Amino acid sequence: MFVDNSGRRSKLLRRLGLLLGVACLGYAVVLGMAFMGVGTSLSPSQLLPFANGQGGPGGTGPGTVPQGGRGNPVAPPSGTPTAP
């Protein structure tokens, strides 16, 4: 069995563990701030895409239908062919 009498390996592992711990702590702080809404310049009502007929950034305005949504229904076919 190899024994490191100088302690260099334990110092290296301790420093790597400390660096990893600081990185994880920083990520947790950023994640917590994101959940609290820090750094978001929008109000909560602007985050909803179609609330009260007003869209958020790049959304649709009043009287328009979002792409893929329900618009004016097409009339059912009458059964008689139309002339070209």
Buried (B, 14 or more C-beta within 10 A) or exposed (E): EEEEEEEEEEEEEEEEEEEEEEEEEEEEEEEEEEEEEEEEEEEEEBEEEBEEEBBBEEBBEEEEEEEEEEEEEEEEEEEEEEEE
